[in-house]
């Protein structure tokens, strides 16, 4: 069996979704969400869950870990004030 592709999106290339990056980068999240700027998302509802930006992701293993993160603001939408890449545990793929 060949290893999964670890390529990253090219500048200007549409990634499509967190679901696609979850598979491309072999993250293993049950729920995967993407935002091109890494600062606003819908809420994760299944865990492990991952938030993606064009260069990487943060994986939350449990709902509790996600809800208690001091780096996330849970409102109508999920806000990441310091950007996703500033969260400890961010995995850079580019």
Secondary structure, 3 states (H helix, E strand, C coil): CCCCCCCCCCCCCCCCCHHHHHHHCCCCCCEEEECCCCCEECCCCCCCEEEEECCEEEEECCHHHHHHCCCCEECCCEECCCCHHHCCCCEECC
